């Protein structure tokens, strides 16, 4: 499934460090890949598209990697009605 995640990042240095260290290891733990990452200019907010088996699996993965450096909100993308998703 494709999941949109809004990250509110309270510790940008450690959040992005964890991302750089862990994203090359995907797929892992029912999380397949990050499709897009769209941070704001000061790196404190990001909207990302992920491919994972479930929101719960993705949340568990993110908590294990970025800990409390951010707070996330999630929703499943309606891929049948989405426009511009990568193949």
ABEGO torsion letter per residue (X at the ends): XBBBBBBBBABAAAAAAAAAAAAAAOBBGGBABBABBBBBAAGABBBBBBBBABAAAAAAAAAAAAEAABBBBBBBBBAAABBGBBX
